[in-house]
Every structure is written in structure tokens, then in C-alpha cells.
């Protein structure tokens, strides 16, 4: 899918604060399910799912099913240039939500157990 996406589409996806927050969590945590993401962002599930769908359709995310759980992660086929931009954003951009998002995720009770990742 990435061969058809231009940089304007990629940066359009990154223009949204919620999507940048989600991508930062994926960079740090790896694989997460929707319930973990809604807890971390303190956001309703439909809104979180809508952002995930946009990023998945664009080729930024892939998913893995395990029973009733669906786990999302950065797509392993993500081009190096795109991955480097995400890393730079996560490292160098001010993210007032980052620590709070990570804390809410760490404090989440009943996180799903992964049998394989």
C-alpha cells in the first residue's frame, strides 16, 4: 500500500494530535489492543477505533487477531523514511500527553495477556 501513498497523505495523517499520540504509544509499547489505547488516551472506544481505521487503511498499522482480541502495531512493511519520521516526532516534538498516556496505560487493570506477539 505504501507505494501508492504520497508524502502529503502521510503528513495529513500525522497532522492529527490523537493519531500522533497513538503512534507514539505504538513506538514505545509495540503492540496494543483497542481497550489499552482507549485507557491510555482516556478516549471513547469509537473515536479511538476511527483513528486506528484511518491509519490502518493508510498502511501505517497492521493487526493481529488472538481469540476475541485484536492487537495493532506499526506495520512491519512501513518504509524506513516513514519510521524515521515517526521516531523523530516521538523524540523531538513536545508531547504534553505522552507521560500521562503512558501512566494511564501502566495503571490499567485487566490488560489482555498476549500468548504470542
N, C-alpha and C positions, 0 to 999 in steps of 0.2 A: 504494500500500500504506500510506502514512503516514496517510491519512485514517482508517484503521481501528485504528491503533496509538495506545494511550493513553500518557500520560507514565509510568505505572507500568511498562509494558513497556520503554520506552526506558531508564529508570533501572535496571531489572533487568539489562539488557544491560551497562550501564556499571558494575554492581556487581562485575564480574569483573576482576581485575587484568590477566590476559592480554588480554582484549578491549580494555581501556584502552590497553595497550601497543601493540597492533595499530593502534588508531585514531590514536594519536599518530604512529606511523610514516606512516600514510596522510596525515595533515595536513601533515607535513613533506616527505615524498617524493612524494606524489601517487599514482602507480600502481605497484604491486608484484606480483610473482608469488609463488606459494607457496614456491618454493625460496628467494627472497630473504627472505621472512618467517620461515621456519624457521631460516635462518642468523642473522638479526638477533636473534631471540628465543632462539636456541640450544635449540630445542624440537623434538620429533619431528614429522614431517610430519602423521601422522593427528590429533594433538592440535591443531595449527595449523589444519588443514582443518576440523575440527569447529567451532572458534570462528568461522572465516570463514563456514561454512554458517549458523550461528545468526544472525550479523549480516546476512548476505545475505537470509535468509528474513524478517528483521525490516525490511528495506528500507534499512539503513544503507549497504550496499555494492552496487556493480554490478560486472559483469565484462565483459571484452573478450577474445575469442579471437584469437590470432595464430599460425597454424600449430598446433603442439602446445602452445604456451604459453597459459596463462590468466592474465590480469592483472586484479587487483582494485583498486578505488579507492572513495572515498566516492561514494555515489550522487549524481549531479548534481541529482536532484529532492529531496534532503534539505531539509526545511524550514529556514528561516533560524534559527528558535529553537533547533533541534537542533544546527545547525552552530555557533552561537554558544556553546552549552554545551560542545561538544567543544573549541572553541578555548580557552575559559576553563579547562577541565580541563587541557589540554596546557600552557597558560601558567602557571597559578597553583597547580596541585596538585603536591606533591612526588612526583617520579617517580624513584626510585633506579635504575631500569633504563634510563631514557631515553638517557643518554650511552653506556652500554655497548651498548645495542641499535643505536644509530646507528653506533658504531665497528665493531661486527661486520659491519654491512651495508656500510660503506665498505671494509672489508678483504676482503669476499667476492670470491673469484676466479671467473671464468667467469659473471658476471652476464649474464642474457639481454639481447640487443640489441633495442631496440624500433624497428620500422621506421616506426611511426606511433603517436601517442598521443592 
